[in-house]
């Protein structure tokens, strides 16, 4: 029921202009169809080290669980690769080696297509002949269909189907097949993970924890380039947005290199936040920027918004409270040769908005002229808390409002478990700003984080009556000026 509900939420995302990576209709259809039982399981990807023996004539029926590991591995917690060996019987045709290519071409729908397995093997008793291995699921009861027999007749190949003893080992099974065979029957199998350079990051469920080291080793074995597998051990609730993790397999090296949207980053995955699932969203926001625009990145992390914006010739002010994120942000700016275009700060988000952001806007907005195309963007990617920071924009600047075109655009991220997440995040933002955003904002559904939990981006131009505090009408009188100062001080205390 949960899976069907998740599929329904994927379909619903069209109402929020969801990112393409999360709303692919074919992907949703495949998921729905798989759970309705209308799409058969695909064959596994296998590798080398497959052994063959001599063929015999056979009339056996096809085993529906043909490509499963040996059943004796059920319940294994310490990986024993030798225990996965098993011998299968598959159909084969004996043909002369000079016509092997023609047979493969003519019977391509019936030939075994599992990657890593040889489709043609030598006949140890006849060097002029070869055995073409057929797919037992395509050749039911080891009997070729009428059309295949006609093809073989034209090629002067006897249509007799033989059986081949095919030995599969650990190397010949996919990670999903191995884990499904090991974990208790009926329990969910997790073979998916996030790839962060050489690190595979898992989020295991409680019932999988007894098998965590085996799962880590299998993931590392089956994914070239992965040399470290970690499991998150708590949610991201720390001040610095990182989480505790346990190394399940491989080297204990969590300093890694990643590439996103053709830009390279280096980071310590144990000390900073990085989510490869946000690549599309990073690209979407940066795609809104033009050369000469100004970007204020309030929770910048190691720079996935700031650095590509700087490469688009934008002026960037990037901040992060985490000192490790700040250090890696500086490092990545130098790595990508944009260190002269990014001003980096290690401050609390509120202090950053009331300090460098206020100072820059106070200086730049009065200079804007009619028709000037410079745009100001504020990115607030801290989904758990960012909405709570929006109150800082209330009367952040003093003076007469600038032209509407010069008002900064805020991209604020948040989580929602509400049945109407777009309405929920808008209402929370309106409460923080003290004004309505009806007709003045757009909501973008970024991704589904967990069952009934969505990540969204709310974009809006800060209304002039929110951003600007008009100066006191008569500042020439000292008493009035003292009154205005007193009001400002009281408002600052309230907002704090």
Secondary structure as the mmCIF struct_conf table of DSSP 4:
data_model
#
loop_
_struct_conf.conf_type_id
_struct_conf.id
_struct_conf.beg_label_comp_id
_struct_conf.beg_label_asym_id
_struct_conf.beg_label_seq_id
_struct_conf.end_label_comp_id
_struct_conf.end_label_asym_id
_struct_conf.end_label_seq_id
HELX_RH_AL_P HELX_RH_AL_P1 UNK A 2 UNK A 12
HELX_RH_3T_P HELX_RH_3T_P1 UNK A 13 UNK A 16
TURN_TY1_P TURN_TY1_P1 UNK A 17 UNK A 17
HELX_RH_AL_P HELX_RH_AL_P2 UNK A 20 UNK A 23
HELX_RH_AL_P HELX_RH_AL_P3 UNK A 25 UNK A 36
TURN_TY1_P TURN_TY1_P2 UNK A 37 UNK A 37
BEND BEND1 UNK A 39 UNK A 39
HELX_LH_PP_P HELX_LH_PP_P1 UNK A 40 UNK A 45
BEND BEND2 UNK A 48 UNK A 48
STRN STRN1 UNK A 51 UNK A 52
STRN STRN2 UNK A 56 UNK A 57
HELX_LH_PP_P HELX_LH_PP_P2 UNK A 60 UNK A 63
TURN_TY1_P TURN_TY1_P3 UNK A 64 UNK A 67
HELX_LH_PP_P HELX_LH_PP_P3 UNK A 68 UNK A 70
HELX_RH_3T_P HELX_RH_3T_P2 UNK A 71 UNK A 73
TURN_TY1_P TURN_TY1_P4 UNK A 74 UNK A 75
BEND BEND3 UNK A 78 UNK A 78
HELX_RH_3T_P HELX_RH_3T_P3 UNK A 81 UNK A 84
STRN STRN3 UNK A 86 UNK A 96
HELX_RH_3T_P HELX_RH_3T_P4 UNK A 97 UNK A 99
HELX_RH_AL_P HELX_RH_AL_P4 UNK A 100 UNK A 106
TURN_TY1_P TURN_TY1_P5 UNK A 107 UNK A 110
STRN STRN4 UNK A 111 UNK A 111
TURN_TY1_P TURN_TY1_P6 UNK A 115 UNK A 116
BEND BEND4 UNK A 117 UNK A 117
BEND BEND5 UNK A 119 UNK A 119
STRN STRN5 UNK A 120 UNK A 123
TURN_TY1_P TURN_TY1_P7 UNK A 124 UNK A 125
STRN STRN6 UNK A 126 UNK A 133
STRN STRN7 UNK A 134 UNK A 134
HELX_LH_PP_P HELX_LH_PP_P4 UNK A 135 UNK A 135
TURN_TY1_P TURN_TY1_P8 UNK A 136 UNK A 138
BEND BEND6 UNK A 139 UNK A 139
HELX_RH_3T_P HELX_RH_3T_P5 UNK A 140 UNK A 142
HELX_RH_AL_P HELX_RH_AL_P5 UNK A 146 UNK A 154
TURN_TY1_P TURN_TY1_P9 UNK A 155 UNK A 156
STRN STRN8 UNK A 162 UNK A 168
HELX_RH_3T_P HELX_RH_3T_P6 UNK A 170 UNK A 172
BEND BEND7 UNK A 173 UNK A 173
HELX_RH_AL_P HELX_RH_AL_P6 UNK A 175 UNK A 182
BEND BEND8 UNK A 183 UNK A 183
HELX_LH_PP_P HELX_LH_PP_P5 UNK A 184 UNK A 184
TURN_TY1_P TURN_TY1_P10 UNK A 185 UNK A 186
BEND BEND9 UNK A 187 UNK A 187
STRN STRN9 UNK A 194 UNK A 196
TURN_TY1_P TURN_TY1_P11 UNK A 197 UNK A 198
STRN STRN10 UNK A 199 UNK A 202
HELX_RH_3T_P HELX_RH_3T_P7 UNK A 206 UNK A 211
HELX_RH_AL_P HELX_RH_AL_P7 UNK A 212 UNK A 222
BEND BEND10 UNK A 223 UNK A 223
TURN_TY1_P TURN_TY1_P12 UNK A 224 UNK A 225
STRN STRN11 UNK A 228 UNK A 232
BEND BEND11 UNK A 234 UNK A 234
BEND BEND12 UNK A 236 UNK A 236
BEND BEND13 UNK A 238 UNK A 238
TURN_TY1_P TURN_TY1_P13 UNK A 239 UNK A 240
BEND BEND14 UNK A 241 UNK A 241
STRN STRN12 UNK A 245 UNK A 250
STRN STRN13 UNK A 255 UNK A 260
TURN_TY1_P TURN_TY1_P14 UNK A 261 UNK A 262
STRN STRN14 UNK A 263 UNK A 268
TURN_TY1_P TURN_TY1_P15 UNK A 269 UNK A 271
BEND BEND15 UNK A 272 UNK A 272
HELX_RH_3T_P HELX_RH_3T_P8 UNK A 276 UNK A 278
HELX_RH_AL_P HELX_RH_AL_P8 UNK A 279 UNK A 286
TURN_TY1_P TURN_TY1_P16 UNK A 287 UNK A 288
TURN_TY1_P TURN_TY1_P17 UNK A 291 UNK A 292
STRN STRN15 UNK A 294 UNK A 297
TURN_TY1_P TURN_TY1_P18 UNK A 298 UNK A 299
TURN_TY1_P TURN_TY1_P19 UNK A 301 UNK A 302
BEND BEND16 UNK A 303 UNK A 303
TURN_TY1_P TURN_TY1_P20 UNK A 304 UNK A 305
HELX_RH_AL_P HELX_RH_AL_P9 UNK A 306 UNK A 311
TURN_TY1_P TURN_TY1_P21 UNK A 312 UNK A 313
STRN STRN16 UNK A 315 UNK A 319
BEND BEND17 UNK A 321 UNK A 321
HELX_RH_AL_P HELX_RH_AL_P10 UNK A 323 UNK A 335
TURN_TY1_P TURN_TY1_P22 UNK A 336 UNK A 337
TURN_TY1_P TURN_TY1_P23 UNK A 339 UNK A 341
STRN STRN17 UNK A 342 UNK A 345
BEND BEND18 UNK A 347 UNK A 347
HELX_RH_AL_P HELX_RH_AL_P11 UNK A 349 UNK A 352
HELX_RH_PI_P HELX_RH_PI_P1 UNK A 353 UNK A 357
HELX_RH_AL_P HELX_RH_AL_P12 UNK A 358 UNK A 364
HELX_RH_3T_P HELX_RH_3T_P9 UNK A 365 UNK A 367
TURN_TY1_P TURN_TY1_P24 UNK A 370 UNK A 371
STRN STRN18 UNK A 376 UNK A 380
TURN_TY1_P TURN_TY1_P25 UNK A 383 UNK A 385
HELX_RH_3T_P HELX_RH_3T_P10 UNK A 386 UNK A 393
TURN_TY1_P TURN_TY1_P26 UNK A 394 UNK A 395
STRN STRN19 UNK A 397 UNK A 398
BEND BEND19 UNK A 399 UNK A 400
HELX_RH_3T_P HELX_RH_3T_P11 UNK A 404 UNK A 406
BEND BEND20 UNK A 407 UNK A 407
HELX_LH_PP_P HELX_LH_PP_P6 UNK A 408 UNK A 408
STRN STRN20 UNK A 409 UNK A 416
BEND BEND21 UNK A 418 UNK A 418
TURN_TY1_P TURN_TY1_P27 UNK A 419 UNK A 420
HELX_RH_AL_P HELX_RH_AL_P13 UNK A 421 UNK A 433
TURN_TY1_P TURN_TY1_P28 UNK A 434 UNK A 434
BEND BEND22 UNK A 435 UNK A 435
TURN_TY1_P TURN_TY1_P29 UNK A 438 UNK A 439
BEND BEND23 UNK A 440 UNK A 440
STRN STRN21 UNK A 441 UNK A 450
TURN_TY1_P TURN_TY1_P30 UNK A 451 UNK A 452
STRN STRN22 UNK A 453 UNK A 461
HELX_LH_PP_P HELX_LH_PP_P7 UNK A 462 UNK A 463
HELX_RH_AL_P HELX_RH_AL_P14 UNK A 464 UNK A 467
STRN STRN23 UNK A 468 UNK A 469
HELX_LH_PP_P HELX_LH_PP_P8 UNK A 470 UNK A 472
BEND BEND24 UNK A 473 UNK A 473
TURN_TY1_P TURN_TY1_P31 UNK A 475 UNK A 476
BEND BEND25 UNK A 477 UNK A 477
HELX_RH_AL_P HELX_RH_AL_P15 UNK A 478 UNK A 495
#
